[in-house]
Amino acid sequence: MQTTVTFKQIDPSSSLKSYVQKKLDKFDKMLESPAEAYVVLSVEKIRHIAEITLVCDKVKIHAAEESESMYSSIDALMDKIRIQIKKNKEK
């Protein structure tokens, strides 16, 4: 999966990038064709926000999550994406 990670108002971190990539690699099996993922990680005061747009063929999935920790935001975001992928596969 081709992944683009963008950092807004937060220092770029290779550990966050690799964490996101590791989580997204699990979705390759669920998707039927190659996909592109655009991830935006940002911080606003005490809110850590993770957003993703996943494009696969004609399907476009968008989700966002915020919490007090960037890693927990990413985990919750991946759960949302997993649910949306399952819903799209059932259609």
C-alpha positions as CSV (number, residue, x, y, z in Angstrom):
1,M,0.0,0.0,0.0
2,Q,1.3,3.4,-1.0
3,T,1.2,5.6,2.1
4,T,1.8,9.4,2.5
5,V,2.1,10.7,6.1
6,T,1.8,14.4,6.7
7,F,2.6,16.1,10.0
8,K,0.9,19.4,11.0
9,Q,2.2,21.4,14.0
10,I,4.1,18.3,15.2
11,D,7.7,17.3,14.6
12,P,8.0,14.6,12.0
13,S,8.8,11.3,13.6
14,S,10.0,8.1,11.9
15,S,8.6,6.0,14.8
16,L,5.1,7.4,14.1
17,K,5.5,6.9,10.4
18,S,6.6,3.3,10.8
19,Y,3.8,2.7,13.4
20,V,1.2,4.0,10.9
21,Q,2.7,1.9,8.1
22,K,2.7,-1.3,10.2
23,K,-1.0,-0.7,11.0
24,L,-1.9,-0.1,7.4
25,D,-0.1,-3.1,6.1
26,K,-2.7,-5.3,7.8
27,F,-5.4,-3.9,5.4
28,D,-3.6,-5.0,2.3
29,K,-5.1,-8.5,2.7
30,M,-8.6,-7.0,3.1
31,L,-8.4,-4.8,0.0
32,E,-8.8,-6.4,-3.4
33,S,-6.6,-4.0,-5.3
34,P,-3.7,-1.7,-4.6
35,A,-4.7,1.2,-2.4
36,E,-3.3,4.6,-1.5
37,A,-3.5,6.0,2.0
38,Y,-3.1,9.7,2.9
39,V,-2.6,10.1,6.6
40,V,-2.5,13.5,8.4
41,L,-1.2,13.6,12.0
42,S,-1.7,17.0,13.8
43,V,-1.7,18.5,17.3
44,E,-4.0,21.3,18.4
45,K,-3.3,22.3,22.0
46,I,-3.8,19.0,23.9
47,R,-5.7,17.2,21.1
48,H,-3.8,14.7,19.0
49,I,-5.7,14.2,15.7
50,A,-5.2,11.5,13.2
51,E,-7.0,11.6,9.8
52,I,-6.9,9.2,6.9
53,T,-8.2,9.0,3.4
54,L,-8.0,5.6,1.8
55,V,-8.5,5.3,-2.0
56,C,-8.9,1.9,-3.6
57,D,-10.4,1.7,-7.1
58,K,-13.8,3.4,-6.9
59,V,-14.0,3.3,-3.1
60,K,-12.9,6.3,-1.0
61,I,-12.9,6.0,2.8
62,H,-12.3,8.9,5.1
63,A,-12.0,8.8,8.9
64,A,-10.7,11.0,11.7
65,E,-10.0,10.4,15.4
66,E,-8.7,12.5,18.3
67,S,-7.5,11.7,21.8
68,E,-4.8,12.8,24.3
69,S,-2.2,10.5,22.8
70,M,-1.2,10.2,19.1
71,Y,-0.7,6.4,19.3
72,S,-4.2,5.9,20.8
73,S,-5.6,8.2,18.1
74,I,-4.0,6.0,15.4
75,D,-5.3,2.8,17.0
76,A,-8.8,4.1,17.2
77,L,-8.6,5.4,13.6
78,M,-7.5,2.0,12.3
79,D,-10.5,0.4,14.0
80,K,-12.8,2.8,12.2
81,I,-11.1,2.1,8.9
82,R,-11.4,-1.7,9.5
83,I,-15.1,-1.4,10.1
84,Q,-15.6,0.8,6.9
85,I,-13.7,-1.6,4.8
86,K,-15.8,-4.6,6.0
87,K,-19.0,-2.6,5.2
88,N,-17.8,-1.8,1.7
89,K,-16.9,-5.5,1.1
90,E,-20.4,-6.6,2.1
91,K,-22.0,-4.3,-0.5
